[in-house]
Amino acid sequence: MIPYVIITDEIDVIYPRGGESLVPSVEEIIRWDAHGNQGNFLIEFSDDNGASWSTLGSVSGNNRSYNWNPPVT
């Protein structure tokens, strides 16, 4: 028997996962895993369940986090 693990090139958001209560203007750290992906990451935010998106910034592929101050909505 040969053990193996299949690793896919997917982005997995670690935090926030959904359902969290974020405090406006209090810094949060968005974190994700993305095995094998070294390209830049575009960070976007939606406050209307995905009907429209605002760009927060771009992060180098070496990073797996982004510091963010949630807006007052």
Secondary structure, DSSP 8 states (H G I E B T S, - for coil): -----------EEEE--SS----TTS-EEEEEE-TT--S-EEEEE-SSTTSS-EEEEEE-TT--EEEE-----
